[in-house]
Amino acid sequence: MFHRLFMRMAVNFMTVLMIVLLVLGGLVSRFMWINQLNSGVDLMKQEAKAIAQNYQDLSDYQITTRVFASSINEAAADSSVWLVDKNGLQLNITGLDSSTPDLTQEDVKTYMKAVLQSGEPMTFQGGFERYFGKNAVMTVAMPLSSRGETVGAVFIHKKLEMFNTGFIPLFRELWMAAMMASLLGLVLTAYTALRITRPLRELAAAAKRLGQGDMSVKVRVYADDEIGEVSGAFNNMVDALKDMEEQRKGFVANVSHELRSPITSIAGYLQGMLDGTIPKEEQHKYMQVVYDETQRLTRLIRDLLDLSRIESGNMPMNPIDFNINELMRRVLIKYEGRIDEKNMEIDADFAQEPCLVHADMDRIEQVVSNLVDNAIKFCGQYGKLTLLTRIQGSECAVSVIDDGAGIDEKDLPHVFDRFYTVDKAHTSGKGTGLGLSIVRQILLQHGHDIAVSSTKGEGTNFTFALDLANPPKKV
């Protein structure tokens, strides 16, 4: 992985670096080229003006032809100098080495016309292909005057390649800078790749150990960046899996106990009746015990199946409009016998009559039944059970409150966990702890959740919300 990632990063970095250097080199080269071209053209204009002035001085007998020829030869050191009359023919100057090729009026008439009309130095890039090739020279032209009359023009031609003489050192420096930047980039790329691949390799090794069942695995968090976030998330996942595994083991142990106890009782009583240990006159009583135990097994299996179907989405919801107050009254009637056994006080405080909600009535009855069953189970003699409904905007809040033993604060976040060990929770070893998990899953499928608050020794309050069938309109 390191070599593959390193090579990808190195190639990407070098590609970007080369593009940046090429673009930067191109911009710098163009700037220097334009600057050097402008400087060279300015120098050529000065030479053209000097030649024009010397020609005028020559015609006025202020300088000799030797002096004029010397100035022409100096300008022609790296250029070609033409002295052309208005007819496009060479001007003959005694003592001047002729460098003007055979010209015709057609060759220079266009340029000559423009120069004579301007009266100022003019610049031409390209042209004169017959003599220098296409786009090969930069030309500066200046009118020539003699005794107040324009008699022709001087043309100074300089090859464009002469303007490039200062670029070889520049390109050499750019190449050295590119090499140094590339070496530094490779070092930085290797360092960055190492910082990235080291935690990734550790994550891969830790994931492999985790897949083999090692829940103690952890990875180091090297930095507060994206890789560090991944490492931290991996550690959090391991902690969550560890907690889930502990809860699963506790759940399996508890369910095994819940299954083993009634099965052992059923097998023992049936064996006693078969071998005559239990007299016939007492068999009816023990058959009732066997029946109760089978009912207990049926409830456990039903809860497991319901939870599995709800979580997998295979239990469809059939929402209708119904009176939640009436449903809660029916649930109380269903548990009337157990309520009377404990001489419990019932307080039903409903917000309005009727209070119509839109939900799956059978599933919500299961929710209320589980909550009421828990409340009765953990209330002592002469305890109090309170059922409340309150209108909150477009929802109806339903509360089931008991004044029983309450739940420890550390256990509250786990009371709805499917795999939470029941002997640590509100149930104190009674039942499987699946009831509250089923309650929460049913409400989640309705788009709501359930909240719990409790004080040890004072009781517990479970509250959930349902959508009203006819919510009040907003004003």
Residue, then its C-alpha position, 0 to 999 in steps of 0.5 A: m500500500f505504501h509504495r502504491l500510495f507513494m507513487r500516486m502522490a509522487v506522480n501527482f505532485m510532480t505533475v502539478l509542479m511541472i505544470v506550475l513551473l512551465v506556466l511560471g517559466g512561460l510567463v517570465s520568459r514572455f515578460m522578459w522577451i517583451n521587455q528585451l524586445n522593447s529595449g532593443v527596438d528603442l535602441m534601434k530607433q535611437e540608431a535610426k534617428a542618429i543615422a538620419q541626423n548624420y545624413q542631414d549633417l552630411s548633406d549640409y557638409q557638417i560631417t564627412t562621409r567617413v564619419f557617416a560611414s563609421s556611424i553606419n557600420e557601428a549600427a550594422a554590427d548586429s543589424s542590416v542597414w539599408l539607405v533607400d531613396k524614395n524610389g526604392l533604390q539604394l543611396n550611394i554614399t562614398g566610403l560606405d560599405s554597401s550592405t543593401p541587396d538589390l531592391t525594387q520599388e515593389d519590395v519597399k514601396t509599401y513600407m516607404k510610403a508609410v514611413l514618408q507619411s509618418g515622418e517618425p521612426m516606425t517599427f515592423q515585425g516580420g516582412f521583407e521575407r525575400y531577404f530575411g525569411k518569414n517573421a525573421v526580423m524586427t525593422v525600424a525605419m526613419p525618414l532621411s532629409s537633405r536640405g529640408e527635403t525628404v529624400g528617402a529612409v533608413f531601414i535597420h533590420k535586426k534578426l529576432e533571434m538576436f533578442n534571445t541572447g539573455f534567455i539561456p542563463l534564465f532557462r538554466e536557472l529555471w531548470m536548477a530551480a525545478m530540480m531543487a523543487s522536485l527533490l524537495g517535493l519528493v521528500l515532502t511527498a514521502y513524509t506525507a505518504l508515511r504519515i498517511t499510510r502508517p495509521l492506515r496500516e495500523l487500521a488494516a491490522a486492527a480491523k483484521r484482528l477485530g475480524q478474528g474476534d479480538m475486542s481489545v484492539k485499539v489504534r493510535v490517533y496520530a493527529d487531529d485530522e481526517i485520518g485521526e477522525v477515522s482512527g477515533a471512529f474505529n476505536n469508538m466502533v470497537d467500544a460499541l461492538k464490545d458493549m454489544e457483545e457483552q450485552r449479547k452474551g448477557f441477553v443469551a444467558n438471560v434468555s437461556h435461563e428464562l427458557r430453561s426454568p419453565i422447561t425444567s418445571i414442565a418436565g419435572y411436573l410431567q415426570g412426577m405425574l407419569d411416575g406417580t410421584i404426584p397423586k392424581e388428586e393433585q395433578h390438576k393443580y400442577m397441570q395449571v402450573v404447567y399451563d402457566e409455564t407454557q404461557r410464559l414460554t409463549r410470551l417470550i417467543r412472541d416477544l422475540l419474534d415481534l422484535s425481530r419482525i419490527e426491526s427487519g421491517n416485516m411488521p406492517m403498520n396499519p394506522i387509523d384514527f382512534n381514541i387513545n383515552e379509550l384504549m388506555r381504559r381498556v388496558l387498565i381493565k385488562y390488568e384489573g386483577r393484578i391492580d386489585e391484588k396490589n390495592m393500587e391507586i389509579d389516576a387517569d388524567f386525560a386532556q380531552e374527550p375524545c382524544l383522537v390520534h392517527a396510529d396503528m391501534d394494535r401496536i399502540e395497545q401493545v406499547v401501553s400494555n407493556l408500559v402498564d405491565n412494567a409499572i404494575k410489576f415494580c410498584g409495591q402494595y398500595g402503589k400508584l399508577t398514573l396515566l396522562t395525555r396532553i395536547q402539544g401542538s399537533e401531537c398527543a403526549v402519553s405518559v405512564i407513571d409509577d411510584g415504584a422502586g425507580i431506575d438507577e441513573k447509570d441504567l437509564p440510557h440502557v433500559f431500551d437496549r435489546f441486549y442489555t443485561v436485565d438484572k442491571a436494569h429496571t426489571s431487576g431480573k424479572g422477564t427478558g427485558l424485551g418489552l421496552s425494546i419492542v415499545r421503542q421499535i414500534l414508536l420509531q416506526h411511527g416516527h416518534d421516540i420514547a423518553v424515560s425519567s426516573t428517581k431511585g426510590e420515587g418512581t419512573n415516568f415513560t412518555f411518548a408522543l403520537d400524531l393527532a388525527n385532526p391537529p389544530k390549524k396554525v393561525 
